[in-house]
């Protein structure tokens, strides 16, 4: 039985998007591919209203953590951590052999601009990393306010944002956020299969990357930037089939509009939060809840594993808490991509029916 995926990714992919992948392949060095890639980047630029550089890579979003570590961090970074995925960014920079400090925020809480500024004042940092939407805790970071604070006080510090589980669902405009690098993956709010990552990066990020040694090969931001300027293509073989699907989906996203897409996601989040507060309680601190995934405290102590077994019989799937720290203590409902409030309401009814709420 097909299970409707209400998890934080991969999310449900509509049949018409899946069908868009089935076009005949074209050469990735052909004029046809150049036109396809141009269409993708043009639509991305229009959707995000950005003047920054864009690239689409055949990779998971995690690659951009390595790109940050190898191409953006020059000497020392400050990694703002508030959950499992922001911790991964910290670990990635550390594993690359770069000097990195951790501004560790209690899980369930959000970093505030004053927290970041205070930490920056205590060290000679050239890069700050945050996660816009911490998938493990369901916390939404105030990235606009943090960006404004950083660029006012530390204009030369690179501002890097992991927006894997929110870009394309939340209302995120890179130019207004003042981000230098912001990235996502296609299997989240874009509602495509996994396999592509999208990066939006500033001219300042290009300048920084040119000054960084040992950028690696697949992690070399300059290689992607310069090859595109020269050939209008990717330096390495892209997933052409997924590019067809992304091109198609971007047309749908532009028709819905960035604001319209955000409002639909917010409506699903509001519905889920009200339901959670009626039967349980939300895990994130009030006012900082994600609009794409709700992390809910399992205050009734029910088995999430058993719930998912019963939901599977009805064609649904949600997520347990992430990792040993939150497994069974919380559970997560992903409301991202192409879902709508009516479909979310159906899922919540089934949970109520199974648990007798």
N, C-alpha and C positions, 0 to 999 in steps of 0.2 A: 504494500500500500504506500502511495506517495504521502509523505509527511510535509505539511505546511511548516516552513521554517520560521518560527518566531524566536530566533536566536540572534546573538550579536554578530552574525556572519559565519559562513556565507548565508546571505539572505535569499528569499524566494526570487527566482528569475522567471519572468513571464515567458510563455511559449514563443511569442513573437520575437523576443530578444534572442532566445536560444536559436530560433530559425535564422536570424540574421548572420549567425556564424557559418551557415552552410553554403555560402556563396563559393564559387570556384576560386581557388587560390590564385594570387597574382605574385609576381616576383617582387621582392622587397627592395630591389634596386630599379624598379620600373617607373615610368611616368605615372602609371595607374596608382601605384602605391604612394607616390609623392602627393598626388591629388587627394587620396584618402587621408593621409596623415595631415595634410593642410586643412582638410575639412574638420577633422577631429580637433586640432589645435584652435582653429578659428571659432568653433562652437564652444570650446572650453573657455576661451578668452571672453567671449560674449556672455556666457553664463555667469562667470565670476567677475565680470566687469574689471578686468585687470590689464595693466600695461606691462606686467612683469613677464619673464620668460616662462615657457612651459615645455615640459617633455613628458612623454608617456613611455614607460619602460616595461619590458616583459619580466616581471618580478612580483614578489609580494611587497607590501609596504615596508616590511622590515629592512629591505635593501637601503631605504632612505636613512635609516639609523646609521648604517655603515657609511653611506655617503656623507652624512653629517660628521661622523667621526674622522673620516679619511680626507674629506675635501673642505670642510668648513671650520672645524676646530683647529686653531693654529698652535696654541700653547696650552690653554686651560679653559675648561668649560664648567658651567654651573648647570647641573641637571635637576630640575624641579620634579620631585617624585611624590606621587600620592596613590600609588597602586601598582599592579603587576606590570603594566605596559610602559609606564613612565620609568619604572625600575629597569626595564629592558633597555631603554635608551641609555641610562646611566651605565649599565653593564657593558653595552656595546662600545661606548666611548672608552671605557676603561680597558676593555679587551683589545682595542686598537692601539694601546700603548700611550694614550693621551692622558694628561693630567685632568682630573675631573673631580669636583666636589658635589655633594648631594645636599640639596635642600629638601629634607624629608618631611612631608606633611602627613598628618594622621589620616589613615585610610577612611574615606567617607567625608573628609573635609576637602575644601578647595584652597589652592594657593591664592593669595591676594597680592595686589601690586606692591603693597608695603612690605610684604614678606620677601618678595623678590628683590626689591631695592635695598633692603637691609642686608640681604645676603651678598648682593653685588658690591656693597660698600666694604666688605671684609676681605675681598680678594681681587687679584688682577685677572679678571675673566675676559675672554674675547667672544664667548658664545653662551647663550642661555637656551636651554631646551625645555619645552613643556608639552604635555599632552592635552589637546583641546577637549577630548571626551575620553575619560579614563574608563575603558570598557569593563574593567573588573569591578569597579565601585559604582559606576553610573554617575560619576561626578563630571560636571561641565565646568571647565576652567574659564574664568573671565579673561579671555585672550585679548580682547580689544583694550581693556583697561591696563593689562600688563604690558602690552605693546606700546601704548601711549606713554606709560611711565618709563619703560626702558629707553625708548628713543629720545625722550626729553632729557634724561639724566646721563645716559650712556649711548650716544648715537652711533658709536663705532662697534658696539657689541652686536653680534649676529643673533637674531631672534628666530629660532627654529621651532616649528609646531608639528607634532604628530597629530593629524586630523583624520586618521584612518577610519574611525567609526562615526565620523560626523560630517565630513566634507561632502556636499551634495544633498544633505538632509537638513542640517542646521544652516543658519543664516551667516555665512562666513565669506567676507570679501577681503582677500589678502592685502590689497592696497590700503584699505581702511584699518585693517588690523596692524599694519606696518611690519608684517612678517618678512623675513629674508628667505626662509624656506618653509613651505607648508606642503604636506603630502598626504595622499590617501591611497586606498586600494579599491579596485572595481567591484569586489564581492560584498561591499557593505551598502552604503546608501545609494550607490549607483545601480545596484540590483543586477549586476552582471556576474558571470562565473568568476572564480579566482583566476589570477594570472597576469593582470596588468596593474601597475602603480602609476599614479599621476603626481608630478612634482611641479610646483609653481615657485619660482625663485627670482630674487631681485638682482639688479645690476651690481649692487654692493656684494651680493653673494658670489657673483662671478669674479669680481675683483679680489675678494678674499680667497677664493679657491685658487686663483692664479698664483697667490703668494704662499700656498701651502705645498710642502714637499711630500713625496711618497703618497700620492693620492690613490694608488692602486690602479686597477684596470677597469673592472665593472663598476667601481665606486668613484670613478673620476668624473666629477661634474663638468669639468672643462671639456672632456672628450665628447660628452653629449651635446653641450652647448655649441662647441666649434664645428662639430660634424653637421649639426643641423643648419648652421649659418652657411656652410659650404654646399651641402647636398640636399637640404630640406628633408632629410630622412634620419633614421636611427643608425648609429654606428654598428650595432650588432643586430642579428636577425630578430625581428619582432614577431609576436604572435599575430599574424595577419588576420586570422579568423576572429579573434577577440577585438581587433581594431574595427572590423566591419560592424560587430555588435555594439561597440562603444559609439561609433559614428551614428548608428541608428538610434541608440538610447539618448544621446545628447539632443537629437532632434525632438524627442519626446519631452525631455527636461526643459528645453527652451520654450516649448509650447506651454508647459505648465507654469513656467517662470521660476526664478530662484525664490522669490517671496512666496509664491503659491506652494511650492514644494515644502518650504519651511513651515508654512501655516498648516499644511496637512500633517507633517511630522509632529508639530506642536499639539495638534488636536488629538493625535494618537497618544502622545505622552501625557496630556492632561487627563484623558480618559483612564489610562493605566494608573496614574498617580492617585486619582480619586478612589479607584477600586482598591488599590493597595492600602490606602489610609483607612478604608472601611473595614478591611479584614486583617491587615498586618500593619506595617509601617515602612516608610521608605528608608533606605540605607544612607543616601547622601544627605548632607546638611541642607536645611530648607533654603531655597533660592538658588541652589547650584545643581539642580537635577538635570540630567541629560535629556535631550529631546529625541534621541534615537534608540536608547536602551534604558530600561528601568531596572535598577537593582533594588530588590525588596528584601527586607529583613524577614526571615522565616520565624516569626514570633510564635507560631503555633507548634513549631518543632516537628512538622510533618516531613516525611521522606520525599525529597524532590526526585530521587531516582525512581521510586515507585510511581510517583505522579507522572513522570515522563513515559513510563511503560504503559500506563492507562491512556495517556494522551495519544501515544503512538497508535493504539487501536482505533482511535477516532480520527487519525490523520493529522496530528499536530505534534510539534516539538518546541519546548522552551529550553533554557539553559540553567544548569546548576550554578552555584557560586563558583568563582574562578579560583582554582588551586586549593591546597589544603587549608589555607587560612580562612576561606569563605565558603568552601563546599558544604552544602546542607545548612549552613548558617544563613545564607542568602540564596535567592534565585533570581534569574534575570530573564526579562521579556524583551526581545528585540522588536522594535516597531520602526523599521527603516526600509527604505527602498520603495516598493510599489504597493505596500499594504495601505489600507484605509481604515478609519475608525470603526466601520461596520464589521470588518473582518477581525479587528482586535477585540471588539465586543463579543464576537462569537467565541474566540479563544477563551476569554475570561469566563464566559458562561460555562464552558466545558470544565474549567478548573473548579468553579463553584459546585458543579454537579458531581464531579468526582470526589471532592473533599467534603461535600455536604455543607457548604458555607451558607 
